[in-house]
Amino acid sequence: MITFYPGPSKVYDEVGRYLQEAFESGVISANHRSTAFMQMLEDAIRNLKTKLNVPDDYEVYFVSSATECWEIIAENLISDASLHIYNGAFGEKWMEYTQKLTGSARSYFFETNEEPDLNTVTKPAANEIICLTHNETSNGTALTSEFLNTLRAQCENMIAVDATSSMAGVVLPWDSADVWYGSVQKCFGLPAGMGVMIVSPKAVERAIAVGNRSHYNSLLFIRDNFLKFQTPYTPNTLGIYLMGRVMKQVLPIETVAEQTHKRAQDWCKFLPENGYRLLVENEAVRSETVVAVKDSKERIVAIKKAALQVGIVLGNGYGKDKEVSFRIANFPAITDSEIRTLKDFLVSFSSK
């Protein structure tokens, strides 16, 4: 079975070998305060920061999921309120979750084929944190680095970014935000079950000012432990091991991103040429890691069913476009051979 589902998605082929290595090494049985574990965690963080070109002064924490990061941000970094800028289901879910916890989440919604207009975005209050979805997995849109850089230049607010389906697949403008987070089951090419949170010195300062140590996932408690290359509670040891091995294996993010870009361009050329319509018509706001295709409800059902019959899993539509779209993951772990197989199927289906 070949999967193009945009998360959980395909893991790197080498992961099978790394699983066996982890078992044979004994490290996955190690106590999370032990020297062996601390060395493994240090290696994983170093490899990630090196390959993704994360600034030296940004800190990396491994948590349970990207969804947990919503709670960590709400409880540890929001002192006054939050402004959520989004155009899709996951950005909206983040806003709704934060609203339940803080009661002070504001929304700025923009359309699928648009980029948010900084001239019309409600000016945030001094301590209000701005929350953005860099790559909206539900509809295949993305914010440009230019937008994030401009936003950073125009305001001094703390900025948090959901990069769940783009982190490790494209180059991210780290300095343009204070919190970046994602899950490993997408561009990292790893099994589901772990999240990555990357924070700036400014975010650490805010967490210290808020001073929340009363929750299970207190950012200060997480940080206290990660500074010692430990974790606050028993972690996903296997996930951390696999992260370290995969990050050692992959090419630098600039090279990975070049491949992602070329593949995305190719998909956006191939699909219309073969009778398929892209959900995102505005090229400037298309995601490079999630390609969304739109059609009638009946045809979408037929395409997915036929694909499954030949061993190909396509991503379901999501949110308001659930019944009239399918999604194709354009993640680094997917091979050229697998892409050719999907293209052959799509050509064959469209000719029927």
C-alpha positions, 0 to 999 in steps of 0.5 A: 500500500502506498500512502499519500495521506497528509498525516500520518503519512509515509515514514522514511524507508530507513525507519524499519532499520532504525527500529531494529537498531533502537531495540538492539541498542537497549536505549529504548529501555533506558531510564529518562534520567540516565546518561544513555538517554540524555546523550540520545536526546542531546544528539537528536536536538543537535541533529535537528537544529543542524539539518533544519538550520534552527538559530543557536539561541532557539530551544527545541522541546519534544512534546506529545503532539502539535495539539498539545502545543495549543495548550502549552501556548495558551497556559504559558505564553498568553498573558492578555489575549491572542489574535488568530489569523487563519483560513482553514480548519486547523487554524480555526480549531487552534483558535477555538481550543485557545478560546476555551482555555483563555476566553480571550481569543480573537479571530481574523479569517481570510479566504482560501485564495487570499493572503491576509491583508496586514492593512486590515488585520486588527491591530493587536494589543501590546501583549497579545500573541499573534497565532498563525498557521504557516501551512494549512493542511486542510486546504493546501494553502500556505503563508509566504516567508515574505508575509511573515517577515513583514509581519515581524517587521511591523509589530513587536508582538510575540508570534506563534506559528503552526508549521505541522505540515511544513516543518522539515519539508521547506525552509522556515524563516525562524527569526520571524516568529517566537514559537514554531511547532509541528508533529513528526508524522508529516514532513519528518517522515516519522511514526505518529506520536510526538510533537516538536516545539521550537521557541525563541529567547523572547518566548522564554522570557514571556513564559518566565513572566507568566510564571505558570508551573501549575500544569502538567505541561508547564513550559518552564518545567519542560524547559528546566528538564530539556536544559539538562537533556532530560524530559519532565515525564517519561517521554516517547523514547523511541520517537526521540531515537528515531528523530535523531537517526532520521535527522542525521540521515536527511540532507540539509533543509535547503536541499530538501526544500528544493526537492519539495519545491520542484515536486510541488511545481510538477504536481501543479502542472501535471494535474491540470494537464490531466483533467484535475482542478486545483483547489487553490487557484492562487499560485502565490498562496499554494502549499508546497507540501499538501496539494489539494484537488477539487471535483464533484462529490461523486467523482471524488468518491470514485477517485479515492475508491479506485485508487484504494483498489490499486493500493494507493491511499489518497488524503480525504478532503477536510473541513468545508471542502471535505466532500469535494476534494482530496489531498496529496501529501508532497512530503520528503519521505515519498519516493519518485517511484511512488509519485510515478505510480500515483501519476500513472493511476491519475492519468489512467483514471482521467482517461476513462 
